[in-house]
Amino acid sequence: MALFEMVMPQMGESVMEGTIIKWLKNVGDFVKQDESVLEVATDKVDTEIPSTYSGYIQELLVKEGDVVAIGLPIALINTEKPGSGTVQEINSSVKEYEETPKAVLPSVEAIVAQELLKTEEKINDFKPKSEQHVFGRFYSPLVLNIAKEENIQFAELETIQGTGLEGRVTKNDILEYVKNRKSEVVVAQTLQENKAVLEPVIQKTELADTKSEIKQESVPSEQLRPAVSVSGSTDIIQMDRMRKMISDRMLESQRISAHVTSFVEADITNLNHWKNKMKHEFKNRENDTLTLTPLFIEAIARAIKDYPMINASVDGDKILVKKYINVGMAVALPSGNLIVPVIKNVDQLNIIGITKKVNELAKKARENKLTADDLSDGTYTMSNVGQFGNVMGTPIIVQPQIAIMAFGTAVKKPAVIETSHGDAIGIRQMMFLSHSYDHRVVDGALGGMFVRRVADYLENFDVNRKIW
């Protein structure tokens, strides 16, 4: 018999902790490796966590609602069915487990306290875990993050009806509240009715993004009044949470990186003819759609192998050159916002594999089913702006990467064609490629040669190429 620890896994860049939303398995249940065991919320995404071992749940080390740091144990998994061994074997195994040196990791309280002191977010007066429910119920990092983005004060947060465990506010609860935000009168009335309950909280808390204390008196009506157009000739639309996040990240990228953009025009006539010739056979055989996007991603991966310095990030005065090629692709959501899922190890996939991964991630993005892993560890990004009819664009770099490429729409143009009998004029499908790169670490020579190499791979595409 052997006992194994299941730990809180890494769930994306900069994610330090997760909140246990719900256990999907109970003590004594059998789980297979990679089978979902619990649901976890972070400030970026809600996701299910799979088991790292096959066996029986021996013990759940954390409860629903607990905030657990990345790397800390959350459950014990027994490879043998509990009770199947002798008393001596069980006692020996437990003793061996208890005596095994464990990695010294900081407690959840210590990590949370450190973050509070560094960023002055959430609550000023940090207390032990048993006293952290200063609002009468627990709030997950994801809910707090949405509240911060939507400028919802803690006093107002307390008025939201929760449908989660013990009345907790879930992601859906707060998103529904934001969608149907109460009017000035209703909010003011609700806060007044809850004043007696909220006064102890108001004295000790502050909203991170406003950096101002919540006063004990009612919220002034000026802060609650919705934006209106005085003349009636302008519609004022409040940014949603994702749009605010995109805005912050784009401004931050412009501040960090010295953006420079190089352009080349590529003849993709042969590439497009091959795609049109193969798409029906691909659909019938693979039950999937073949588009130009996987062919663009493949060309990028091949060019990165030729110019590996473009596949890097910056850490202070150090350039980190990645040996793996993970290409992110910008996907337009039904709301009009953009999100960038990542295709891992592109250079190890054939065109069938890339196509299926592109379609899978695009579908998950539009159905709001992307996980934290789907959005992490990108090393280079592409954007197909041509699908919107744009000839070219100047994309902004996704941090901490150092380059991004945009593919414009294919336009039929008269062009000079070199033949064995001399030059001729023909109708060709031409496309602009726009390559934005960080001039702190990428000189014009490297940035220009890279986009030219991508164009060369597209122009010299083998029209006799077989997919299978």
C-alpha positions in Angstrom: 0.0 0.0 0.0 1.3 3.5 -0.8 0.0 7.0 0.0 0.6 9.9 -2.3 0.0 13.6 -1.9 -2.1 15.5 -4.5 -1.0 19.1 -4.5 -2.5 22.3 -5.7 -1.1 22.6 -9.3 0.2 25.6 -11.1 -2.7 27.2 -13.0 -1.2 29.9 -15.1 1.4 32.6 -14.9 1.3 34.9 -11.8 -1.3 32.6 -10.1 -0.2 32.0 -6.5 -3.3 30.4 -5.0 -6.7 28.9 -5.6 -10.0 28.7 -3.8 -11.6 25.3 -3.3 -15.1 25.7 -4.8 -16.3 22.1 -4.6 -15.0 18.6 -4.1 -16.2 16.3 -6.8 -15.1 13.1 -5.0 -15.5 12.0 -1.4 -13.3 10.0 1.0 -13.2 6.4 -0.1 -14.1 7.1 -3.7 -11.9 5.6 -6.4 -10.4 8.0 -8.9 -8.5 7.4 -12.1 -5.4 9.4 -13.1 -6.5 12.6 -14.9 -10.0 12.3 -13.6 -11.5 15.5 -12.2 -11.4 15.6 -8.4 -12.4 19.2 -7.4 -13.3 22.6 -8.7 -10.9 25.5 -8.1 -11.3 29.2 -8.6 -8.4 31.7 -9.2 -8.5 35.4 -10.1 -8.3 34.3 -13.8 -10.5 31.3 -14.3 -12.6 28.6 -12.7 -11.5 25.1 -13.6 -11.6 21.4 -12.6 -8.4 19.8 -11.2 -7.6 16.2 -12.2 -6.0 13.6 -10.0 -2.3 13.0 -10.5 -2.6 9.4 -9.3 -5.0 6.4 -9.6 -6.4 5.2 -6.3 -8.8 5.8 -3.4 -9.3 9.1 -1.7 -7.8 8.5 1.8 -8.2 12.0 3.2 -9.3 15.5 2.0 -6.7 17.9 3.6 -8.6 21.1 2.8 -12.3 22.1 2.9 -14.5 23.8 0.4 -13.9 27.6 0.7 -10.3 27.3 1.7 -7.6 29.3 -0.1 -4.7 27.1 -0.9 -1.2 28.2 -2.2 0.2 26.6 -5.3 2.2 23.5 -4.3 0.5 22.7 -1.0 -1.1 19.3 -0.5 -4.9 19.1 -0.8 -5.6 15.3 -0.6 -4.1 11.9 0.1 -4.6 9.2 -2.4 -4.1 5.5 -1.5 -3.2 3.1 -4.2 -4.9 0.3 -2.2 -8.5 0.2 -1.2 -8.7 1.4 2.4 -9.0 -1.6 4.7 -7.6 -4.1 2.2 -4.3 -4.5 3.9 -3.4 -5.8 7.4 -3.5 -3.5 10.4 0.3 -3.8 10.5 0.6 -2.8 6.8 -1.7 0.2 7.2 0.0 1.4 10.4 3.4 1.0 8.7 2.3 2.9 5.6 0.8 5.8 7.7 3.8 6.0 9.9 6.1 6.0 6.8 4.1 8.8 5.3 4.1 10.8 8.5 7.9 10.4 8.9 8.6 11.3 5.3 10.2 14.8 5.1 7.8 17.2 3.5 8.8 20.2 1.5 8.7 23.3 3.6 6.2 25.6 2.0 4.8 28.8 3.3 1.3 28.7 4.9 -1.7 30.1 3.0 -2.0 32.8 5.7 1.6 33.9 5.2 1.3 34.1 1.4 -2.0 36.1 1.6 -0.6 38.4 4.3 2.5 39.1 2.2 0.4 40.0 -0.8 -1.8 42.2 1.2 1.2 44.1 2.6 2.8 44.4 -0.9 -0.3 45.6 -2.9 -2.5 47.0 -0.1 -5.4 45.1 -1.7 -8.4 43.4 -0.1 -8.2 44.0 3.7 -5.8 46.1 5.8 -6.1 44.3 9.1 -5.1 40.7 8.2 -6.2 38.1 10.8 -5.9 34.4 11.2 -7.9 32.2 8.9 -10.7 31.7 11.4 -11.3 35.4 11.5 -11.0 36.1 7.7 -14.7 35.9 7.1 -15.1 39.5 8.2 -18.1 39.9 5.9 -20.0 36.9 7.3 -19.2 34.7 4.2 -16.2 33.8 2.1 -15.3 35.5 -1.2 -13.1 33.7 -3.7 -10.2 35.5 -5.4 -12.1 35.4 -8.7 -15.2 37.1 -7.2 -12.9 39.7 -5.5 -11.1 40.4 -8.8 -14.4 40.9 -10.6 -15.6 43.2 -7.8 -12.4 45.2 -8.2 -12.7 45.4 -11.9 -16.4 46.5 -11.7 -15.7 49.1 -8.9 -18.0 47.2 -6.5 -17.3 48.3 -3.0 -17.3 45.7 -0.2 -20.4 47.2 1.3 -22.2 46.7 -2.0 -20.7 43.2 -2.4 -22.3 42.1 0.8 -25.8 42.9 -0.6 -25.4 40.4 -3.5 -27.5 37.2 -3.0 -25.2 34.2 -3.2 -26.2 30.8 -4.5 -23.0 28.9 -3.5 -22.2 26.9 -0.5 -23.4 28.6 2.7 -24.7 31.5 0.7 -21.3 32.3 -0.9 -21.3 34.6 -4.0 -20.2 32.6 -7.1 -18.8 33.9 -10.3 -22.2 33.6 -12.0 -23.9 35.5 -9.1 -21.6 38.5 -9.4 -21.6 38.5 -13.2 -25.4 38.5 -13.2 -25.4 41.3 -10.6 -23.0 43.3 -12.8 -25.2 42.7 -15.8 -28.3 43.9 -14.0 -26.6 46.5 -11.8 -29.1 48.1 -9.4 -30.2 51.7 -9.9 -29.1 54.5 -7.7 -32.2 54.4 -5.6 -32.2 50.7 -5.0 -28.5 50.5 -4.2 -28.7 53.5 -1.8 -31.8 52.0 -0.1 -30.2 48.6 0.2 -27.0 50.0 1.7 -29.0 52.1 4.2 -31.0 49.0 5.3 -27.7 47.0 5.8 -25.9 49.9 7.5 -26.2 48.4 11.0 -24.6 45.1 9.7 -21.9 46.8 7.6 -20.6 49.5 10.1 -17.9 47.2 11.6 -16.8 46.3 8.1 -16.8 49.8 6.8 -14.5 50.9 9.6 -11.8 48.4 8.7 -11.9 47.8 4.9 -11.1 49.7 1.7 -11.4 49.1 -1.9 -8.1 48.4 -3.6 -8.6 50.2 -6.8 -10.0 53.4 -5.2 -7.5 53.4 -2.3 -10.1 55.3 -0.2 -11.8 54.2 3.0 -15.5 53.3 3.0 -17.2 55.8 5.3 -19.7 54.9 7.9 -22.4 57.1 6.4 -24.4 56.2 3.3 -22.6 56.2 -0.1 -23.0 59.7 -1.7 -25.5 59.6 -4.5 -22.9 61.2 -6.9 -20.9 57.9 -6.7 -23.9 55.8 -7.6 -25.5 57.9 -10.3 -25.1 56.1 -13.7 -23.3 57.9 -16.5 -25.7 59.8 -18.8 -25.5 62.0 -21.8 -26.5 65.6 -21.1 -27.5 66.3 -24.7 -28.9 62.9 -25.4 -26.7 62.7 -28.6 -24.2 60.3 -27.1 -24.5 56.8 -25.7 -22.2 56.1 -22.7 -21.3 52.4 -22.3 -19.5 51.0 -19.3 -16.6 48.7 -20.1 -17.1 45.1 -19.1 -14.5 43.3 -17.0 -12.7 41.7 -20.0 -12.5 45.0 -21.9 -11.0 46.7 -18.8 -8.5 43.9 -18.5 -7.6 44.1 -22.2 -7.2 47.9 -21.9 -4.9 47.6 -18.9 -2.7 44.9 -20.6 -2.4 46.8 -23.9 -1.3 50.0 -22.2 1.1 48.0 -20.0 2.6 46.4 -23.1 3.1 49.7 -24.8 4.8 51.0 -21.7 7.1 48.0 -21.3 8.1 47.3 -24.9 9.6 49.5 -27.6 7.2 48.6 -30.4 8.5 48.6 -34.0 6.6 47.1 -36.9 8.0 45.7 -40.2 5.9 44.8 -43.3 6.3 42.4 -46.2 3.9 41.4 -49.0 3.6 37.7 -49.8 2.1 35.9 -52.7 -0.1 33.2 -51.2 -1.8 32.1 -54.5 -0.4 28.5 -54.4 -1.0 28.2 -50.7 -4.7 29.3 -51.1 -5.3 27.0 -54.1 -3.9 24.0 -52.1 -6.1 24.8 -49.1 -9.2 25.1 -51.3 -8.3 21.8 -53.0 -7.8 19.9 -49.8 -10.5 21.4 -47.5 -13.4 19.1 -48.8 -11.3 16.0 -48.5 -10.1 17.1 -45.0 -13.7 17.7 -43.9 -14.8 14.3 -45.1 -11.9 12.4 -43.6 -11.2 14.3 -40.4 -14.7 15.9 -39.9 -13.0 19.2 -39.3 -12.5 22.5 -41.1 -9.2 23.3 -42.8 -8.4 27.1 -42.9 -5.4 29.3 -43.6 -4.7 29.9 -39.9 -3.0 26.5 -39.2 -0.8 27.0 -42.3 0.2 30.5 -41.0 1.1 29.0 -37.6 3.1 26.2 -39.2 5.1 28.8 -41.2 5.8 30.8 -38.0 7.0 27.6 -36.2 9.4 26.8 -39.1 10.7 30.4 -39.1 11.3 30.3 -35.3 13.5 27.3 -35.8 15.5 29.4 -38.3 15.6 32.4 -36.0 15.3 31.2 -32.4 16.1 34.5 -30.8 12.6 35.7 -31.7 11.2 33.1 -29.4 12.1 34.8 -26.2 11.1 37.0 -23.3 12.8 39.6 -21.2 13.6 39.4 -17.5 15.3 42.6 -16.4 18.6 42.7 -18.3 18.4 39.0 -19.3 16.9 37.6 -22.5 15.2 34.2 -21.9 15.3 32.2 -25.2 12.7 29.4 -25.1 13.5 26.0 -26.5 9.8 25.1 -26.9 7.5 26.8 -29.4 4.1 27.7 -28.1 2.1 29.9 -30.5 -0.8 31.9 -29.2 -3.6 32.9 -31.6 -6.0 35.8 -31.1 -9.6 34.7 -31.1 -12.6 37.1 -31.5 -15.4 36.4 -29.0 -19.1 37.0 -29.6 -18.8 40.0 -27.3 -16.3 41.6 -29.6 -13.4 41.1 -27.1 -10.3 39.1 -27.9 -8.6 36.2 -26.1 -5.4 34.4 -26.9 -5.3 30.6 -26.3 -2.0 28.9 -26.8 -1.1 25.9 -29.0 1.7 24.1 -27.2 4.8 22.6 -28.9 3.6 23.5 -32.4 6.8 22.3 -34.0 6.0 18.8 -32.9 2.6 18.7 -34.6 1.7 18.0 -38.3 -0.8 20.1 -40.2 -3.7 17.8 -39.0 -2.7 18.2 -35.4 -2.3 22.0 -35.7 -5.7 22.3 -37.4 -7.5 20.3 -34.8 -5.9 22.2 -32.0 -6.7 25.6 -33.7 -10.4 24.6 -34.1 -10.7 23.1 -30.6 -9.3 26.2 -28.9 -11.3 28.6 -31.0 -14.5 26.6 -30.1 -13.6 26.5 -26.4 -12.9 30.3 -26.4 -16.3 31.1 -28.0 -18.1 28.8 -25.5 -16.2 30.3 -22.5 -14.6 26.9 -21.7 -10.9 27.8 -21.8 -8.8 26.7 -18.9 -5.9 28.5 -17.3 -3.5 26.0 -19.0 -5.0 26.9 -22.4 -4.0 30.6 -21.9 -0.5 30.1 -20.4 3.1 29.7 -21.5 2.9 31.3 -25.0 6.2 32.2 -26.6 5.0 33.9 -29.8 1.6 35.2 -31.0 -0.2 35.6 -34.3 -3.4 37.4 -35.3 -5.4 36.8 -38.5 -6.8 40.3 -39.0 -7.6 39.3 -42.6 -10.7 37.5 -41.5 -12.2 41.0 -40.7 -11.3 42.3 -44.2 -8.2 44.2 -42.9 -5.3 44.6 -45.3 -2.8 45.0 -42.5 -2.5 45.9 -38.9 0.1 46.9 -36.2 -0.5 44.4 -33.4 0.6 45.0 -29.8 2.9 42.5 -28.2 1.5 40.0 -25.6 3.7 40.3 -22.5 6.2 38.9 -21.6 6.8 37.9 -25.3 8.9 40.0 -27.6 7.0 39.7 -31.0 3.7 39.2 -32.7 2.6 38.8 -36.3 -0.6 39.9 -38.1 -1.8 38.4 -41.3 -3.9 40.6 -43.6 -6.6 39.6 -46.0 -5.6 38.1 -49.4 -6.3 40.6 -52.2 -6.2 39.7 -55.9 -3.7 42.0 -57.7 -1.9 42.2 -61.0 1.7 41.2 -60.3 4.9 40.4 -62.2 5.5 36.7 -62.5 9.0 35.4 -63.4 8.9 32.5 -65.8 11.5 30.6 -67.9 10.3 32.6 -70.9 10.6 36.0 -69.2 8.5 38.2 -67.0 4.7 38.2 -67.3 1.8 39.9 -65.7 -0.7 37.7 -63.9 -3.5 37.9 -61.3 -2.1 36.8 -57.9 -3.4 36.7 -54.3 -1.3 39.0 -52.3 -1.2 39.4 -48.5 0.6 41.8 -46.1 2.3 40.4 -43.1 2.9 42.8 -40.2 5.5 42.0 -37.6 5.6 44.0 -34.4 8.6 43.4 -32.1 10.3 44.7 -29.0 13.2 46.9 -30.2 14.9 46.6 -26.8 16.0 43.1 -27.8 15.1 42.6 -31.4 16.9 44.8 -34.0 15.4 45.7 -37.3 17.6 43.1 -39.1 16.2 40.2 -37.1 12.7 41.5 -37.0 12.7 42.1 -40.8 14.4 38.8 -41.7 12.0 36.8 -39.5 8.8 38.1 -41.2 10.5 37.7 -44.6 11.2 34.1 -43.8 7.6 33.4 -42.8 6.5 35.0 -46.2 9.0 32.8 -48.0 7.5 29.6 -46.5 4.1 30.7 -47.6 5.1 31.7 -51.1 7.1 28.5 -51.7 4.4 26.2 -50.4 4.4 22.8 -52.1 1.2 22.5 -54.1 1.7 18.7 -54.4 2.0 18.3 -50.6 0.0 15.5 -49.0 -1.7 15.8 -45.7 -1.8 12.1 -44.8 
